[in-house]
Every structure is written in structure tokens, then in C-alpha cells.
Amino acid sequence: MNTDGFNSLTSFTQKQTKPTLWADHVPLAWKPYVQLTRIDFFLGSLMIFWPCMWGLSLVGKFTPLHVSAHGAQIVIWLVWSILLHSYGSTWNDICDVDFDRQVARTKNRPLPSGTVSSQAAFLWMCPQVLILVFLLAQFNQLAMVAGLFQMFFLTLIYPFMKRITYFPQVWLGFTLTWSAVVVWSANSLPNWPILAVILATGTIWVTYFDTLYAMLDKEDDPKAGIKSTALLFGDYARLFVSVLAILFIAGLTGIGYLTQRGAKFYLVSVLGAAVHLAWQIWTVDFEDPASCTSSLKSNGEQLGGIIWVGLLID
């Protein structure tokens, strides 16, 4: 059941009875809290990190950053991405606990299994929120306002969107891509025409790949009252995700035009993304969970980085 977008970015690989890396090397009492953070499953953090890096590279065209400052911000926004993903995942778990108890794949998570109470999970979020606010405080007031808007409005509302609309992926996409606005605001006054295109492009991308994830739960979601683009698209899913892919490439092209990018960006970021997406759509089997999850992973582990590389070398 696709009960949460933040969790959806990682839970396809997660076996609650088989924690890995961090969860394997902490005291037993800490394990459920490490599982709540999703720190062992980095894909969700990457889906926040890439828009951060796109924003950082794009704003550098207008407000050049020293190499050391650029490197320091990469670290800061990486920590931001990890903690925001953890905070969002925990909040989703709290909101979706009753749904998760009904599904075999999710019933052993810390909250539905009763290993952690909702109150304890909420308290666990508090230090993460404080650190996120501390990171924002390293920058200006605009960054603080943009970051708080992402944390306390976009993220908090998301779990309820899948109950009322077939487009929760769109809200998730806007939420994740908003990090580009936060990063831009931390370094310069917002250029809203450019940021609007970045937001639209990132939202389309997230809608695309989260639709692939939602395919895994299209049998269970209707029973639980969960809506998704996978259910909306139905038998026409390949057509609709193809349209989303085309729109995403158009958005990247628009970003390149508005920010006066050169040939390297178009060759690596735009053409590279187009080829990658064409391969995904050609090879994905919407009835095969392994195929859908492989395509989903390739977006976070490969495609987001391809776009960033094109921005860096241009």
C-alpha cells in the first residue's frame, strides 16, 4: 500500500526484520528509531538532495560562490536532505499507522508493530527539527522562511493528500523540489521565473518516478482508500508516464535557456536524461515489482546525478 511518499522512496527495499548497516550496529533499543529515520535507505534522501544541488549550481550562475563555500554548502544540504527525509518519513509513519497495520509489507514497521509509540516517534522528530532549523539559521531570513514553509506546511500536509486526491505524487514532487527554492534563497534573492520552471520540472520528475512506485500497490491502495496517479492512469500508464518524461525534458531545456547554459549542459543533462528516461519507459514492466523498483532506483541513483554533473561542468 502506497501510504506515504517519503517512505515510498525507500520502503521498497526495506525489510523491517532485516535492518542493515546503521541499524545493525546500534543497541537493540535504538534499532526501531534508526529504522524510523530511514538512514539505511539513502534513496529518499537523494530525491531531496538532487534539487538542492540543482538549485545550488543554478544560483551560482548569478551569485558566484567560492569553491570552499560551495563545498561547505554541499555538506550542509546533504545533512538537510537526510534529516528532512527522516522527519518526513517519521511524520508519515505517525499519520499512516492505521493503514500500515492492515498490510503485510508494512505491518512490521516500528509504529504499526507497536515497537515504538506515536508519542515516542513524535518526540524522536523534535531533535531532528531543531537541527534542521539550526541549519537554516546559518543563512538568511529568506532561507529560513522558505525552509520552514517546506518543513511545517508542505511536508506536514502531504500524508493527507493521498486520501483526497489522485495526485498526491504532484504534492510530493512540489514538496521535494522546494528544496531548490530554499537553497537559492540562501544564496541570492529568488528569481521566481527561473524557480517556477525548476519547481514545475522537479514536480513532474517526482510525479513520474513515484507513479512507478505506486504501481506496486495498485491492488491494495483502493481497499485502503488510498489514491494515486498509478490508479488514475490505469491501463494508460505507459502513455502518461511518457508524457511526463517529455514534459520533464522540456522543463530541463527551459531551465537551460533561462539560465543561459551551454552545450555541455544540453549534451549531458538534457540529452542524458532523455536517453535515460527513454530506456526506463521502454524496459519497465508495470506488473513486475522488481522492474518498477529498479526504474525508481535508477532515478535517484543515476538520473539526478547526471543532471547535476551537466550543471557542474557547463
ZADOVEX-738829 format. One record per residue (C-alpha): residue number from 1; residue in three letters; x, y, z. Coordinates in pm, 1 decimal, padded with zeros to 6 digits. Layout:
N
   resi   resn          X          Y          Z
    NUM    ALA          X          Y          Z
...
// end
This chain:
314
   resi   resn          X          Y          Z
      1    MET    00000.0    00000.0    00000.0
      2    ASN    00145.4    00333.4   -00105.1
      3    THR    00077.7    00502.0    00225.8
      4    ASP    00347.1    00764.4    00213.3
      5    GLY    00563.3    00938.0   -00036.7
      6    PHE    00868.6    00994.2    00182.3
      7    ASN    00863.2    00627.7    00283.0
      8    SER    00778.4    00520.2   -00069.2
      9    LEU    01116.3    00640.8   -00183.6
     10    THR    01286.7    00381.6    00033.6
     11    SER    01048.0    00121.0    00162.7
     12    PHE    01054.3   -00096.7   -00145.9
     13    THR    01397.1   -00222.2   -00033.4
     14    GLN    01322.6   -00222.4    00336.1
     15    LYS    01271.5   -00539.5    00534.5
     16    GLN    01182.2   -00438.8    00886.7
     17    THR    01306.7   -00768.2    01022.1
     18    LYS    01642.8   -00725.4    00847.8
     19    PRO    01790.0   -00385.5    00934.7
     20    THR    02119.0   -00301.8    00772.9
     21    LEU    02435.5   -00101.8    00832.8
     22    TRP    02339.8    00158.5    01095.0
     23    ALA    02053.4   -00040.8    01244.5
     24    ASP    02278.8   -00344.7    01272.3
     25    HIS    02536.2   -00154.1    01475.0
     26    VAL    02332.2    00023.3    01739.3
     27    PRO    02194.2   -00106.8    02068.8
     28    LEU    01879.9   -00314.4    02030.4
     29    ALA    01660.8   -00048.7    02192.7
     30    TRP    01775.1    00206.2    01933.7
     31    LYS    01702.4   -00003.2    01626.6
     32    PRO    01337.8    00093.9    01573.0
     33    TYR    01432.7    00460.4    01592.9
     34    VAL    01708.0    00411.8    01337.0
     35    GLN    01451.7    00236.6    01119.0
     36    LEU    01220.5    00536.3    01155.7
     37    THR    01494.9    00766.4    01022.5
     38    ARG    01541.3    00553.4    00706.0
     39    ILE    01910.1    00640.2    00725.4
     40    ASP    01998.0    00294.0    00594.3
     41    PHE    01797.1    00359.3    00279.0
     42    PHE    01953.2    00659.0    00115.0
     43    LEU    01737.5    00683.2   -00195.1
     44    GLY    01476.6    00904.2   -00028.8
     45    SER    01743.2    01146.9    00089.2
     46    LEU    01884.4    01165.1   -00262.7
     47    MET    01546.0    01266.7   -00400.1
     48    ILE    01569.5    01576.5   -00179.1
     49    PHE    01943.3    01625.8   -00227.8
     50    TRP    01935.6    01647.6   -00609.0
     51    PRO    01701.0    01950.0   -00620.5
     52    CYS    01926.0    02109.8   -00357.9
     53    MET    02227.8    02059.9   -00582.5
     54    TRP    02043.4    02177.1   -00890.4
     55    GLY    01945.9    02495.0   -00705.9
     56    LEU    02299.5    02546.8   -00574.6
     57    SER    02456.8    02505.7   -00918.8
     58    LEU    02197.8    02723.8   -01091.1
     59    VAL    02214.4    03011.7   -00843.0
     60    GLY    02591.8    03008.2   -00881.5
     61    LYS    02542.1    03138.7   -01234.5
     62    PHE    02406.3    03462.8   -01084.8
     63    THR    02585.5    03471.3   -00748.6
     64    PRO    02925.0    03300.9   -00787.4
     65    LEU    03037.7    03101.3   -00484.8
     66    HIS    03394.6    03034.5   -00379.2
     67    VAL    03490.6    02668.8   -00415.5
     68    SER    03522.0    02629.3   -00037.9
     69    ALA    03180.2    02784.4    00022.1
     70    HIS    03030.3    02564.2   -00248.1
     71    GLY    03182.1    02253.8   -00087.0
     72    ALA    03062.2    02354.2    00258.8
     73    GLN    02709.8    02402.2    00129.3
     74    ILE    02710.8    02060.9   -00036.0
     75    VAL    02770.7    01910.6    00307.7
     76    ILE    02507.9    02128.8    00474.7
     77    TRP    02240.6    02045.6    00219.0
     78    LEU    02327.5    01677.9    00230.3
     79    VAL    02263.5    01679.8    00605.7
     80    TRP    01945.9    01880.9    00540.7
     81    SER    01827.1    01619.1    00291.0
     82    ILE    01893.3    01326.9    00524.0
     83    LEU    01718.8    01489.4    00819.4
     84    LEU    01426.4    01623.3    00618.7
     85    HIS    01371.5    01275.9    00475.2
     86    SER    01388.8    01126.7    00824.4
     87    TYR    01148.6    01386.2    00964.3
     88    GLY    00907.9    01338.7    00674.3
     89    SER    00920.1    00959.6    00695.5
     90    THR    00854.7    00961.1    01068.7
     91    TRP    00564.4    01200.7    01029.2
     92    ASN    00418.2    00981.3    00754.9
     93    ASP    00453.1    00675.2    00976.7
     94    ILE    00264.0    00853.4    01253.4
     95    CYS   -00015.0    00959.6    01018.6
     96    ASP   -00040.0    00623.8    00840.5
     97    VAL   -00005.5    00384.4    01132.0
     98    ASP   -00361.5    00252.0    01098.7
     99    PHE   -00315.8    00190.2    00726.5
    100    ASP    00020.2    00019.6    00775.8
    101    ARG   -00125.2   -00227.8    01026.3
    102    GLN   -00350.3   -00367.0    00752.4
    103    VAL   -00074.2   -00452.4    00505.5
    104    ALA    00171.8   -00741.2    00534.4
    105    ARG    00453.0   -00539.1    00377.9
    106    THR    00425.9   -00257.6    00632.6
    107    LYS    00278.1   -00410.3    00947.4
    108    ASN    00621.1   -00481.6    01098.0
    109    ARG    00736.6   -00123.1    01084.2
    110    PRO    00817.0    00024.9    01428.3
    111    LEU    00487.5    00211.9    01472.1
    112    PRO    00229.0   -00039.1    01343.2
    113    SER    00409.9   -00324.3    01516.6
    114    GLY    00392.9   -00138.4    01847.9
    115    THR    00770.8   -00131.0    01893.7
    116    VAL    00754.0    00248.0    01908.8
    117    SER    00454.6    00454.0    02017.2
    118    SER    00329.7    00753.5    01821.8
    119    GLN    00421.4    00975.0    02114.5
    120    ALA    00778.0    00842.6    02117.9
    121    ALA    00804.9    00885.4    01741.6
    122    PHE    00686.8    01244.9    01773.0
    123    LEU    00947.9    01313.2    02040.5
    124    TRP    01208.1    01149.0    01816.7
    125    MET    01125.7    01406.0    01548.6
    126    CYS    01190.4    01701.2    01777.9
    127    PRO    01573.8    01698.2    01780.2
    128    GLN    01570.3    01646.4    01404.0
    129    VAL    01351.1    01953.3    01365.4
    130    LEU    01585.0    02155.5    01586.0
    131    ILE    01886.1    02056.6    01375.8
    132    LEU    01700.9    02142.5    01055.0
    133    VAL    01615.9    02486.6    01193.5
    134    PHE    01977.7    02528.0    01305.3
    135    LEU    02096.1    02455.5    00950.4
    136    LEU    01857.5    02717.7    00813.5
    137    ALA    01985.8    02967.0    01071.3
    138    GLN    02327.5    02954.9    00903.9
    139    PHE    02178.4    03151.2    00616.8
    140    ASN    01945.4    03446.8    00573.6
    141    GLN    01586.0    03516.9    00668.1
    142    LEU    01458.2    03422.7    00322.3
    143    ALA    01612.5    03077.5    00352.2
    144    MET    01462.0    03040.8    00698.2
    145    VAL    01112.3    03128.1    00576.7
    146    ALA    01139.2    02901.7    00271.1
    147    GLY    01273.8    02613.5    00479.3
    148    LEU    01009.4    02646.0    00748.9
    149    PHE    00741.9    02651.8    00479.5
    150    GLN    00877.4    02323.8    00344.3
    151    MET    00902.1    02164.6    00688.4
    152    PHE    00579.9    02278.6    00852.3
    153    PHE    00340.7    02316.8    00562.7
    154    LEU    00435.0    02111.9    00259.1
    155    THR    00571.6    01813.0    00449.8
    156    LEU    00305.3    01804.5    00719.6
    157    ILE    00015.0    01820.5    00476.6
    158    TYR    00144.0    01556.1    00235.1
    159    PRO    00018.7    01242.8    00419.9
    160    PHE   -00339.0    01365.6    00391.4
    161    MET   -00325.4    01443.1    00019.2
    162    LYS   -00340.8    01076.4   -00084.8
    163    ARG   -00672.5    01048.2    00093.8
    164    ILE   -00839.3    01328.4   -00101.3
    165    THR   -00676.8    01339.4   -00447.8
    166    TYR   -00542.2    01107.8   -00715.2
    167    PHE   -00244.0    01342.2   -00747.9
    168    PRO   -00052.8    01304.2   -00418.0
    169    GLN    00259.6    01249.6   -00628.8
    170    VAL    00227.0    01607.8   -00752.2
    171    TRP    00221.3    01742.2   -00396.6
    172    LEU    00516.8    01521.6   -00306.7
    173    GLY    00704.8    01648.3   -00611.0
    174    PHE    00644.0    02011.2   -00519.9
    175    THR    00748.9    01938.5   -00161.3
    176    LEU    01078.1    01773.4   -00254.3
    177    THR    01166.2    02024.0   -00525.9
    178    TRP    01100.1    02317.0   -00293.3
    179    SER    01446.5    02246.3   -00152.0
    180    ALA    01582.1    02417.1   -00463.7
    181    VAL    01398.8    02732.6   -00354.6
    182    VAL    01546.4    02703.0   -00005.2
    183    VAL    01899.9    02669.8   -00141.8
    184    TRP    01855.8    02951.5   -00392.8
    185    SER    01715.5    03179.7   -00122.3
    186    ALA    02013.5    03100.1    00098.5
    187    ASN    02245.7    03247.4   -00163.1
    188    SER    02052.0    03512.3   -00354.2
    189    LEU    01720.3    03688.3   -00391.3
    190    PRO    01473.6    03446.3   -00552.0
    191    ASN    01444.0    03468.9   -00929.0
    192    TRP    01085.9    03347.6   -00947.8
    193    PRO    01058.6    03297.3   -01324.5
    194    ILE    01351.9    03057.1   -01310.5
    195    LEU    01244.5    02899.1   -00982.7
    196    ALA    00893.5    02845.7   -01119.6
    197    VAL    01037.2    02640.7   -01405.4
    198    ILE    01262.6    02449.1   -01165.4
    199    LEU    00965.5    02374.2   -00939.8
    200    ALA    00748.6    02260.5   -01228.0
    201    THR    01026.3    02045.2   -01374.6
    202    GLY    01113.4    01879.7   -01043.5
    203    THR    00747.4    01821.3   -00962.9
    204    ILE    00699.7    01646.5   -01296.0
    205    TRP    01005.8    01429.2   -01233.2
    206    VAL    00889.5    01318.6   -00887.9
    207    THR    00537.5    01254.3   -01020.1
    208    TYR    00692.9    01036.8   -01288.9
    209    PHE    00905.7    00816.0   -01065.8
    210    ASP    00662.5    00799.8   -00774.1
    211    THR    00397.7    00678.4   -01017.2
    212    LEU    00630.6    00386.9   -01090.9
    213    TYR    00647.9    00315.0   -00719.5
    214    ALA    00271.9    00340.3   -00676.4
    215    MET    00234.1    00061.8   -00931.9
    216    LEU    00349.8   -00178.6   -00660.4
    217    ASP    00041.9   -00110.5   -00450.5
    218    LYS   -00231.1   -00055.3   -00705.7
    219    GLU   -00411.7   -00367.6   -00583.5
    220    ASP   -00404.7   -00274.6   -00214.2
    221    ASP   -00448.1    00102.3   -00230.0
    222    PRO   -00816.8    00106.2   -00334.3
    223    LYS   -00906.6   -00123.3   -00042.6
    224    ALA   -00742.8    00117.0    00198.7
    225    GLY   -00891.5    00428.2    00041.2
    226    ILE   -00555.2    00549.9   -00088.9
    227    LYS   -00542.0    00738.3   -00418.2
    228    SER   -00250.4    00769.7   -00659.8
    229    THR   -00159.3    00855.3   -01015.3
    230    ALA   -00097.3    00484.5   -01076.1
    231    LEU   -00464.3    00417.3   -01013.4
    232    LEU   -00571.7    00720.4   -01213.1
    233    PHE   -00359.9    00631.4   -01516.8
    234    GLY   -00463.1    00265.1   -01509.6
    235    ASP   -00405.9    00083.5   -01838.2
    236    TYR   -00274.9    00403.3   -01996.3
    237    ALA    00013.4    00433.2   -01751.0
    238    ARG    00289.6    00396.1   -02010.7
    239    LEU    00135.8    00672.4   -02220.5
    240    PHE    00102.2    00908.6   -01925.8
    241    VAL    00449.9    00848.8   -01784.7
    242    SER    00585.0    00903.8   -02135.8
    243    VAL    00410.5    01241.2   -02142.5
    244    LEU    00558.0    01322.4   -01800.9
    245    ALA    00904.4    01229.2   -01927.4
    246    ILE    00865.4    01455.8   -02230.4
    247    LEU    00748.8    01742.0   -02010.5
    248    PHE    01046.2    01686.2   -01779.9
    249    ILE    01291.1    01710.6   -02068.8
    250    ALA    01111.0    02023.1   -02189.7
    251    GLY    01148.0    02167.0   -01839.2
    252    LEU    01521.4    02095.1   -01832.0
    253    THR    01553.2    02264.2   -02170.2
    254    GLY    01364.9    02565.8   -02035.7
    255    ILE    01596.0    02583.0   -01733.8
    256    GLY    01895.1    02576.3   -01964.8
    257    TYR    01753.6    02856.3   -02177.4
    258    LEU    01658.9    03080.0   -01883.6
    259    THR    01998.0    03035.6   -01714.9
    260    GLN    02197.0    03066.1   -02037.6
    261    ARG    02353.4    02722.4   -02017.8
    262    GLY    02597.8    02598.6   -02277.9
    263    ALA    02634.7    02288.7   -02493.1
    264    LYS    02770.4    02069.9   -02213.3
    265    PHE    02450.5    02108.5   -02012.8
    266    TYR    02232.3    02017.1   -02308.0
    267    LEU    02452.9    01723.6   -02400.9
    268    VAL    02491.2    01574.9   -02051.9
    269    SER    02187.3    01686.1   -01854.2
    270    VAL    01916.9    01718.4   -02119.7
    271    LEU    02019.9    01453.8   -02372.8
    272    GLY    02147.5    01223.9   -02096.9
    273    ALA    01815.9    01249.7   -01911.9
    274    ALA    01619.9    01193.8   -02232.0
    275    VAL    01809.5    00874.9   -02315.5
    276    HIS    01784.0    00750.8   -01958.0
    277    LEU    01408.6    00810.2   -01941.0
    278    ALA    01352.4    00650.8   -02280.9
    279    TRP    01537.6    00340.9   -02158.0
    280    GLN    01327.8    00333.0   -01839.5
    281    ILE    00996.3    00360.2   -02021.8
    282    TRP    01099.6    00104.8   -02283.1
    283    THR    01211.5   -00155.5   -02027.9
    284    VAL    00981.3   -00109.9   -01726.4
    285    ASP    00715.4   -00372.0   -01665.4
    286    PHE    00433.2   -00216.6   -01464.5
    287    GLU    00317.6   -00559.8   -01347.6
    288    ASP    00660.4   -00657.4   -01215.2
    289    PRO    00754.5   -00506.5   -00876.5
    290    ALA    01125.2   -00569.3   -00934.9
    291    SER    01112.7   -00384.1   -01265.4
    292    CYS    00927.9   -00085.9   -01118.9
    293    THR    01162.1   -00058.7   -00822.6
    294    SER    01466.0   -00086.0   -01048.3
    295    SER    01339.0    00206.3   -01256.8
    296    LEU    01262.4    00403.5   -00942.1
    297    LYS    01610.8    00346.2   -00802.7
    298    SER    01773.2    00448.0   -01129.0
    299    ASN    01615.6    00792.5   -01098.9
    300    GLY    01768.7    00859.0   -00758.8
    301    GLU    02097.1    00675.8   -00801.6
    302    GLN    02169.6    00782.0   -01160.1
    303    LEU    01942.8    01035.4   -01328.9
    304    GLY    01950.7    01303.4   -01059.3
    305    GLY    02329.3    01289.7   -01058.2
    306    ILE    02352.4    01301.1   -01437.2
    307    ILE    02163.3    01629.8   -01437.6
    308    TRP    02385.2    01772.8   -01164.6
    309    VAL    02703.2    01673.6   -01349.5
    310    GLY    02584.1    01859.0   -01656.5
    311    LEU    02527.5    02169.6   -01445.9
    312    LEU    02870.1    02142.7   -01284.5
    313    ILE    03075.3    02102.0   -01599.8
    314    ASP    02893.5    02362.1   -01807.8
// end
